[in-house]
Amino acid sequence: VVHCGSAEDLPEVLRSHGCAEASAIVSGLPFSTIPRTRALRVIEAIDLSLAPGGEFVAYHARDPLERLVGTQTAGSRLELVHQRMAWLSIPPLRIYRWRRVPSHAVRTKPAARPPVASSRAPRGAQVST
């Protein structure tokens, strides 16, 4: 389903197409350029829309996105499972992959971040997370 509208409405959009939950959501939203409260509502909508084991993949050029997703709520069901830098992109992008854990496995504090995978970093480049 391609939706032209606010990602905040994702649960309702899925239901209108006969889907209860999504197995994957891919986003290129510029989270760092939209108001924080709205960005948090979008993240919450994604969290509510993913099936258990479903994945949320996002690419982002500016501020580390895991900070925003990690602060969503103490009961967030999204667990960061992978991130890497795409150095050949202009500008370089961080690519993230979260997985929705089952409700009974919800963490009360954020999980440790996985290291940034960087096999293509240019010579002399430093990877900071």
C-alpha positions in Angstrom: 0.0 0.0 0.0 1.3 3.5 -0.9 -0.3 6.1 1.3 -0.2 9.8 0.4 -1.0 11.5 3.7 0.2 11.7 7.2 2.1 8.6 8.6 0.4 9.4 11.9 -2.7 7.8 10.4 -1.0 4.5 9.5 -3.1 2.2 11.8 -6.3 3.6 10.2 -4.9 3.4 6.7 -4.0 -0.2 7.1 -7.4 -1.1 8.5 -9.1 0.7 5.6 -7.2 -1.7 3.3 -8.2 -4.8 5.3 -4.8 -5.1 7.0 -4.6 -5.4 10.8 -0.7 -5.1 10.9 2.2 -4.7 8.6 5.1 -7.1 8.3 7.4 -4.3 7.2 7.4 -0.5 7.0 10.1 1.4 5.1 10.6 5.1 5.8 12.6 7.9 4.3 10.8 10.6 6.4 13.1 13.5 7.4 12.4 13.0 11.1 14.9 15.7 12.1 13.1 18.4 10.1 9.6 17.8 11.5 8.4 18.9 14.9 9.5 16.4 17.6 5.9 15.9 18.9 4.7 15.0 15.4 7.8 12.7 14.8 7.0 10.9 18.0 3.3 10.4 16.9 4.6 8.9 13.6 6.9 6.5 15.5 4.0 5.5 17.8 1.9 4.8 14.7 4.6 2.6 13.3 5.0 0.8 16.6 1.2 0.2 16.7 1.1 -0.9 13.0 3.8 -3.6 13.0 3.0 -7.2 13.5 5.1 -9.1 16.1 8.5 -9.8 14.4 7.7 -7.1 11.8 10.5 -4.7 10.8 10.8 -1.0 10.5 13.6 0.2 8.2 14.5 3.8 7.9 17.3 5.8 6.4 18.3 9.2 7.8 21.0 11.7 7.0 21.1 13.9 10.1 20.7 13.4 13.8 20.8 9.7 14.9 17.3 8.4 14.6 17.7 5.8 17.3 17.5 8.6 19.9 14.1 9.6 18.7 12.8 6.0 18.5 14.3 5.1 21.8 12.5 8.0 23.6 9.1 7.1 22.2 7.8 5.4 25.3 9.1 3.2 28.1 6.8 0.5 26.7 8.1 0.7 23.1 8.0 -2.6 21.3 10.6 -1.6 18.7 14.1 -3.0 19.3 17.0 -1.7 17.2 18.6 -4.8 15.6 20.9 -3.2 13.0 22.4 0.1 11.8 25.0 0.9 9.3 26.4 3.9 7.4 25.9 4.2 3.7 29.1 6.1 2.9 28.7 6.1 -0.8 25.4 8.0 -0.5 25.5 11.8 -0.8 25.1 12.8 1.9 26.1 9.7 3.8 23.1 8.0 5.4 22.5 6.0 8.5 20.3 3.0 7.7 18.4 1.5 10.7 16.4 -1.7 11.2 14.1 -2.2 14.1 12.1 -5.3 14.9 8.8 -5.3 16.9 9.1 -7.6 19.9 6.0 -9.3 21.2 4.1 -7.4 23.8 5.1 -9.7 26.6 8.8 -9.0 25.8 8.6 -5.2 26.0 11.6 -3.7 27.7 11.3 -1.2 30.4 14.6 0.5 29.4 16.2 1.0 26.0 18.3 -1.9 24.8 22.0 -1.3 24.1 22.7 0.0 20.6 24.3 -2.3 18.2 27.6 -1.0 16.7 27.5 0.8 13.4 28.6 -1.6 10.6 31.1 0.2 8.4 32.9 -1.9 6.0 33.1 0.8 3.3 34.2 3.8 5.3 36.6 6.0 3.3 40.2 6.1 4.3 40.7 8.3 7.3 36.9 8.5 8.1 35.8 8.0 11.6 32.5 6.4 12.5 30.8 7.8 15.6 27.6 6.7 17.0 
